[in-house]
Amino acid sequence: MARRSNAISQLSILGMISVLIPLGYGIYRLFHDMEAPEVSISHIAETISPSVPVVVTARDAKSGIKSITVEVRYQESVIEVAQQQYSDGMQTQQLIFTLDTANLPDGAVFDLEVSARDTSFGGFGFGNQKTHIQPLRLDRVVPRPAVKSSVPVVFK
């Protein structure tokens, strides 16, 4: 009888350890990275042409980048311009896109919304997210440079 209770207590201790170790690891992963990734956009000017490539760079030193999403908010509509999921979890990811697919009219004032999510367990498994909003104006008119010169004046 004493051996049987000793074996049961050893099994219960092993059972508790087998539960506590994964639980501790899960708590560590949940609170390990609570910081959102850094997001930067290559185009900083107030106006943009729809054919100009824009480069979005997302960085997260602890967890790595899981996804980048680019949306255009124009009037009451939201248009997804680009979206990329990354499975490798690298610390730095880049997404290159143009605004051709948004089909905005010339002179439209809109918000470019870039969201990056990391691979951490923060946010209860969804990862930390950072959203960068850049107000822009669309310019479809191609500049036409011209040289203006006057008649040269020669003084004697």
JOJODA-V546934 format. One record per residue. N is the residue number from 1. SS is DSSP state (H for helix, E for strand, - for the rest). BURIAL is b if it has 24 or more other ideal C-beta (glycine too) atoms within 12 Angstrom, else e. Layout:
BEGIN
<<N/SS/BURIAL> <N/SS/BURIAL>>
END
This chain:
BEGIN
<<1/-/e> <2/H/e> <3/H/e> <4/H/e> <5/H/e> <6/H/e> <7/H/e> <8/H/e> <9/H/e> <10/H/e> <11/H/e> <12/H/e> <13/H/e> <14/H/e> <15/H/e> <16/H/e> <17/H/e> <18/H/e> <19/H/e> <20/H/e> <21/H/e> <22/H/e> <23/H/e> <24/H/e> <25/H/e> <26/H/e> <27/H/e> <28/H/e> <29/H/e> <30/H/e> <31/H/e> <32/H/e> <33/-/b> <34/-/e> <35/-/e> <36/-/b> <37/-/b> <38/E/b> <39/E/b> <40/E/e> <41/E/b> <42/-/e> <43/-/b> <44/-/e> <45/-/e> <46/-/e> <47/E/e> <48/E/b> <49/-/e> <50/-/b> <51/-/e> <52/-/e> <53/-/e> <54/E/b> <55/E/e> <56/E/b> <57/E/b> <58/E/b> <59/E/b> <60/-/b> <61/-/e> <62/-/b> <63/-/b> <64/-/b> <65/E/b> <66/E/b> <67/E/b> <68/E/b> <69/E/b> <70/E/b> <71/E/b> <72/E/b> <73/E/b> <74/E/b> <75/-/e> <76/-/e> <77/E/e> <78/E/e> <79/E/b> <80/E/e> <81/E/b> <82/E/b> <83/E/e> <84/E/b> <85/E/e> <86/-/b> <87/-/e> <88/-/e> <89/-/b> <90/-/e> <91/-/e> <92/E/b> <93/E/b> <94/E/b> <95/E/b> <96/E/e> <97/E/b> <98/-/b> <99/-/b> <100/H/e> <101/H/e> <102/H/b> <103/-/e> <104/-/b> <105/-/e> <106/-/e> <107/-/e> <108/-/b> <109/E/e> <110/E/b> <111/E/b> <112/E/b> <113/E/b> <114/E/b> <115/E/b> <116/E/b> <117/E/b> <118/E/b> <119/-/b> <120/-/b> <121/-/e> <122/-/b> <123/-/e> <124/-/e> <125/-/e> <126/-/e> <127/-/b> <128/-/b> <129/E/b> <130/E/b> <131/E/b> <132/E/b> <133/E/e> <134/E/b> <135/E/e> <136/E/b> <137/E/b> <138/E/b> <139/-/e> <140/-/e> <141/-/e> <142/-/e> <143/-/e> <144/-/e> <145/-/e> <146/-/e> <147/-/e> <148/-/e> <149/-/e> <150/-/e> <151/-/e> <152/-/e> <153/-/e> <154/-/e> <155/-/e> <156/-/e>>
END
